[in-house]
Amino acid sequence: MGRRLVPLTLDNLQDLPRRCRSCVFWELDPVSGAAAVKAGTPELEKEAWISAVLLDWGSCGRVVYVDEVPVGFVLYAPPAYVPRAASFPTSPVSPDAVQLITAWIMPGYQGQGLGRVMVQTVAKDLLRRGFKAIEAFGDARWERPACLLPADHLLSVGFKTVRPHPSHPRMRLELRTTLSWKEDVELALDRLLGGARARKEPALRPL
């Protein structure tokens, strides 16, 4: 099984699931996001956001390929590039951290260590840039895959709650801890990024 992780660019943006390519939940504030959806331009807005972050800040995502099939991705950026972050009651993200925006591994590819490799790759990238942590807004009432990751699963892979909230706690993962993760954390992370679905499913064809 050949697997590789490559930086997200405009050239491979089409390898993200369609629903994610057209989602601007994080990339625009609520009013602008609703306007983009009404105008039918969310994919264009997503491309514009990625282009701007790449130019201003650098790499803001990774795409995972297994045997050249895109099977997962992760997006991250400083909160200054994530307008929706300001609308959360537990904001702001700490100045020494980058926000984990969203992530996904297709269910048929869970349990293969891809989650750990993906987050460790992001950790190494951010450590080189001088950041100390990743923070995320968890969903304490998570029921189904969405733009927010479930808070209890974030806890299971090493995140700590830095600002509690009944719905959207802000959570933090120290980057250096990701470089020495053990197998149990690897499995928990695969489950987290796979939408908290534990059962195996057939491999999906590329989108």
GIBELSUL-V390643 format. One record per pair of residues at least 4 apart in sequence whose C-alpha atoms are under 8 Angstrom apart, sorted by the first residue. I is the first residue (numbers start at 1). GAP is how many residues later the second one is. D is the distance in Angstrom with one decimal. If there is no record, write none. Layout:
# GIBELSUL-V390643
[[I,GAP,D] [I,GAP,D]]
This chain:
# GIBELSUL-V390643
[[1,65,6.7] [1,66,6.2] [2,64,5.6] [2,65,4.9] [2,66,7.7] [3,61,7.2] [3,62,5.4] [3,63,4.3] [3,64,6.0] [3,65,7.5] [4,60,5.9] [4,61,5.3] [4,62,6.7] [5,57,6.2] [5,58,5.6] [5,59,4.6] [5,60,6.3] [5,113,7.3] [6,56,5.5] [6,57,5.5] [6,58,6.7] [7,52,6.4] [7,53,7.6] [7,54,5.8] [7,55,4.5] [7,56,6.3] [8,4,6.3] [8,5,6.6] [8,51,7.1] [8,52,6.9] [8,53,4.9] [8,54,5.0] [8,55,5.9] [9,4,6.0] [9,41,7.4] [9,42,7.8] [9,45,7.9] [10,4,7.9] [10,37,6.7] [10,40,7.2] [10,41,7.0] [12,4,7.8] [13,8,7.1] [13,34,7.9] [14,4,7.7] [14,7,7.1] [15,48,7.9] [15,55,6.0] [15,191,7.8] [15,192,6.7] [16,4,6.3] [16,5,6.1] [16,47,7.8] [16,54,7.4] [16,56,7.5] [16,57,7.0] [16,191,7.6] [17,4,6.4] [17,190,6.3] [18,4,6.4] [18,189,7.4] [19,4,6.2] [21,22,5.9] [21,25,6.8] [22,20,5.1] [22,21,4.4] [22,24,6.8] [23,19,6.4] [23,20,7.2] [23,23,7.2] [24,4,5.9] [24,9,6.1] [24,18,6.2] [24,19,8.0] [24,21,7.2] [24,22,6.2] [25,4,7.6] [25,5,7.4] [25,8,6.6] [25,59,6.9] [25,122,7.3] [26,56,5.7] [26,57,6.5] [26,58,5.0] [26,59,7.1] [26,75,7.1] [27,6,8.0] [27,19,7.1] [27,22,6.6] [27,54,7.3] [27,55,5.4] [27,56,6.1] [27,57,6.8] [28,4,5.8] [28,5,5.2] [28,54,7.1] [28,55,5.5] [28,56,6.2] [29,4,5.8] [29,54,5.0] [29,55,4.9] [30,4,6.1] [30,54,6.7] [31,4,6.3] [32,4,6.2] [33,4,6.3] [33,9,7.6] [34,4,6.2] [35,4,6.1] [36,4,6.0] [36,5,5.2] [36,6,5.3] [36,9,7.4] [37,4,6.2] [37,5,5.7] [41,4,6.3] [42,4,6.1] [43,4,6.3] [44,4,6.2] [45,4,6.1] [46,4,6.3] [47,4,6.1] [48,4,6.1] [49,4,6.2] [50,4,6.0] [50,10,7.6] [51,4,6.2] [52,4,6.0] [53,4,5.4] [53,5,6.3] [53,6,7.7] [53,7,7.0] [53,24,7.9] [53,28,7.1] [54,4,4.2] [54,5,5.6] [54,6,6.8] [60,15,5.8] [60,16,5.2] [60,17,5.6] [61,12,7.1] [61,13,5.4] [61,14,4.3] [61,15,5.9] [61,61,7.9] [62,11,5.5] [62,12,5.4] [62,13,6.8] [62,56,7.4] [62,60,7.7] [63,7,6.9] [63,8,7.8] [63,9,5.9] [63,10,4.3] [63,11,6.8] [64,6,5.8] [64,7,5.8] [64,8,5.0] [64,9,5.8] [64,50,7.9] [64,54,7.5] [65,4,5.1] [65,5,4.4] [65,6,5.7] [65,7,7.3] [66,4,6.6] [66,5,6.7] [69,136,7.5] [69,137,5.7] [70,136,6.2] [70,137,7.9] [71,34,5.9] [71,35,5.4] [71,38,7.0] [71,135,7.7] [72,31,7.4] [72,32,5.2] [72,33,4.2] [72,34,6.0] [73,30,5.6] [73,31,5.5] [73,32,6.7] [73,45,8.0] [74,26,7.9] [74,27,7.7] [74,28,5.9] [74,29,4.1] [74,30,6.5] [74,44,7.6] [75,25,6.4] [75,26,5.4] [75,27,5.5] [75,28,6.2] [76,22,6.7] [76,23,5.5] [76,24,4.6] [76,25,5.0] [76,26,7.2] [77,4,6.4] [77,5,7.2] [77,21,5.5] [77,22,5.5] [77,23,6.9] [77,24,7.2] [78,4,7.1] [78,19,7.2] [78,20,4.6] [78,21,5.6] [79,4,7.3] [79,6,6.5] [79,13,7.7] [79,14,6.5] [79,19,6.8] [79,20,6.0] [82,4,7.9] [83,4,7.8] [84,4,7.4] [85,6,6.6] [85,7,7.2] [85,8,8.0] [86,5,5.9] [86,6,6.5] [87,4,7.5] [88,80,7.3] [89,76,8.0] [89,79,7.5] [90,47,7.9] [90,73,6.1] [90,74,7.5] [90,75,7.1] [90,78,7.0] [90,79,6.3] [90,80,5.8] [91,79,7.3] [93,4,6.8] [93,5,7.6] [93,6,7.0] [93,42,6.6] [93,43,8.0] [93,77,7.8] [94,4,8.0] [94,41,7.7] [96,35,5.5] [96,36,5.8] [96,37,6.7] [97,34,5.7] [97,35,5.9] [97,36,4.6] [97,37,5.2] [97,38,6.2] [98,28,8.0] [98,33,7.1] [98,35,6.6] [98,36,5.0] [98,37,6.2] [99,35,5.7] [99,36,4.9] [99,37,5.6] [100,34,6.1] [100,35,5.9] [100,36,5.2] [101,35,6.9] [101,46,7.9] [101,47,7.8] [102,45,6.1] [102,46,6.6] [102,47,7.1] [103,90,5.8] [104,89,4.7] [104,90,5.5] [104,91,6.9] [105,4,6.8] [105,5,6.8] [105,9,7.8] [105,10,7.3] [105,85,7.2] [105,88,5.4] [105,89,4.5] [105,90,7.6] [106,4,7.0] [106,88,5.7] [106,97,8.0] [106,98,7.4] [107,87,5.4] [107,88,7.7] [107,90,7.0] [107,92,7.9] [107,93,6.5] [107,94,6.0] [107,95,8.0] [107,96,7.6] [108,92,5.7] [108,93,4.6] [108,94,5.1] [108,95,4.4] [108,96,6.6] [109,5,7.9] [109,91,8.0] [109,94,6.6] [110,4,7.2] [110,5,7.9] [110,80,5.4] [110,81,6.7] [110,84,6.5] [110,90,7.2] [111,75,8.0] [111,76,5.8] [111,79,5.9] [111,80,7.6] [112,78,7.7] [113,4,6.4] [113,73,5.9] [113,74,7.0] [113,77,6.7] [114,4,5.9] [114,76,6.7] [115,4,6.3] [115,71,6.7] [115,74,5.5] [115,75,4.7] [115,78,6.6] [116,4,6.0] [116,65,7.8] [116,69,7.9] [116,70,5.2] [116,73,6.4] [116,74,7.1] [117,4,6.0] [118,4,6.4] [119,4,6.0] [119,59,7.5] [120,4,6.2] [120,58,5.8] [120,59,6.2] [121,4,6.3] [122,4,6.2] [123,4,6.0] [123,52,5.5] [123,53,7.5] [123,55,7.0] [123,56,7.8] [124,4,6.2] [124,51,8.0] [125,4,6.6] [126,4,6.4] [126,5,5.4] [126,6,7.6] [127,4,5.3] [127,5,6.4] [127,48,7.2] [132,42,6.2] [132,43,5.7] [132,44,7.6] [133,39,6.6] [133,40,5.5] [133,41,4.4] [133,42,4.9] [134,38,5.7] [134,39,5.2] [134,40,6.6] [134,41,6.7] [135,35,6.9] [135,36,5.4] [135,37,4.3] [135,38,6.3] [136,34,5.8] [136,35,5.3] [136,36,6.5] [137,11,6.9] [137,12,7.6] [137,14,7.9] [137,31,5.8] [137,32,5.8] [137,33,4.6] [137,34,6.2] [138,10,6.1] [138,11,5.5] [138,12,5.5] [138,13,4.3] [138,16,7.2] [138,29,7.9] [138,30,5.3] [138,31,5.5] [138,32,6.2] [138,33,6.7] [139,9,5.9] [139,10,5.9] [139,11,4.7] [139,12,5.0] [139,28,5.9] [139,29,5.1] [139,30,7.2] [140,10,6.2] [140,11,5.0] [140,12,6.9] [140,26,6.5] [140,27,4.9] [140,28,6.0] [140,29,7.2] [141,9,7.4] [141,26,6.1] [142,7,7.5] [142,8,5.3] [142,9,7.6] [144,51,7.3] [145,4,7.7] [145,50,5.2] [145,51,7.9] [149,4,7.8] [149,5,7.3] [149,43,7.4] [149,44,7.8] [149,46,7.7] [150,4,6.4] [150,42,7.5] [150,46,7.8] [151,4,6.3] [151,17,7.9] [151,18,7.4] [152,4,6.4] [153,4,6.6] [153,35,7.3] [153,36,7.8] [153,39,5.7] [153,43,7.5] [154,4,6.7] [154,5,5.4] [154,17,7.7] [154,38,7.1] [155,4,4.7] [155,5,6.1] [155,6,7.8] [156,29,7.4] [156,32,6.5] [156,33,7.9] [157,28,5.4] [157,29,7.9] [157,31,6.1] [157,32,5.8] [158,15,6.2] [158,27,7.9] [159,12,5.8] [159,13,5.0] [159,14,4.5] [159,15,7.8] [160,11,5.3] [160,12,5.2] [160,13,6.5] [161,8,6.6] [161,9,6.0] [161,10,4.4] [161,11,6.4] [162,7,7.7] [162,8,5.9] [162,9,5.5] [162,10,6.5] [163,6,5.7] [163,7,5.2] [163,8,7.0] [164,4,7.6] [164,5,4.6] [164,6,6.5] [165,4,4.5] [165,5,7.7] [173,4,7.8] [174,4,7.4] [175,4,7.5] [176,4,7.8] [177,4,6.9] [181,4,6.1] [181,5,6.9] [182,4,6.4] [183,4,6.3] [184,4,6.3] [185,4,6.0] [186,4,6.2] [187,4,6.3] [188,4,6.1] [189,4,6.1] [190,4,5.9] [191,4,6.5] [191,5,4.8] [191,6,6.0] [191,7,6.0] [192,4,4.7] [192,5,7.8]]
